Amino acid sequence: MIQLTRLNGQNFVVNAEKIRMVESTPDTVVCCETGERLMVKETLHEVVQRAIEYGRLLRRPLTE
């Protein structure tokens, strides 16, 4: 899960594995597999970086 911020300042979490697409129009819009579109304060780059970090966290070796 990654934490994001709605345009009204409310924080929420989304399952990064369910994100289908992220676009900047100029607001950042996160499009989920369900078709839901979420406008967030974070930049496209920030959302992508958080999703990458989440993926790395899930796939790291258990012996660390």
C-alpha positions in Angstrom: 0.0 0.0 0.0 1.2 3.5 -0.7 0.0 6.7 1.0 -1.3 9.5 -1.2 -3.0 12.9 -0.6 -6.3 14.0 -2.2 -6.5 17.6 -3.5 -8.4 18.5 -0.3 -5.5 17.4 1.8 -7.0 14.1 3.0 -4.5 11.3 3.2 -5.5 7.8 1.9 -3.8 4.6 0.9 -4.1 2.6 -2.3 -2.8 -0.8 -3.2 0.0 0.0 -5.6 -0.4 -3.3 -7.4 -4.0 -2.3 -8.4 -2.8 0.9 -10.2 -3.2 0.6 -13.9 -2.0 4.0 -15.0 -0.8 7.4 -13.7 -1.1 10.5 -15.7 -0.5 14.2 -15.3 -3.2 16.4 -16.8 -1.8 18.8 -15.2 -3.2 17.3 -11.9 -1.9 13.8 -11.2 -4.6 11.2 -11.8 -4.2 7.6 -10.5 -6.3 5.2 -12.6 -7.0 1.9 -10.9 -7.9 -1.5 -12.3 -11.5 -1.0 -11.2 -11.8 2.1 -13.4 -11.7 4.5 -10.4 -9.8 7.7 -11.1 -8.2 9.5 -8.1 -6.8 13.0 -8.3 -3.8 13.5 -6.0 -1.4 16.2 -4.9 1.7 14.2 -5.5 3.5 14.5 -8.8 3.5 11.6 -11.3 7.1 11.0 -10.4 6.4 10.8 -6.7 3.6 8.2 -7.2 5.8 6.1 -9.5 8.7 6.2 -6.9 6.3 5.2 -4.1 5.0 2.3 -6.2 8.6 1.2 -7.0 9.6 1.3 -3.3 6.5 -0.7 -2.4 7.4 -3.3 -5.0 10.9 -3.5 -3.8 9.7 -3.9 -0.2 7.5 -6.8 -1.2 10.2 -8.6 -3.1 13.2 -8.1 -0.8 14.8 -11.3 0.7 13.5 -12.3 4.1 17.0 -12.8 5.4 17.9 -9.0 5.5 
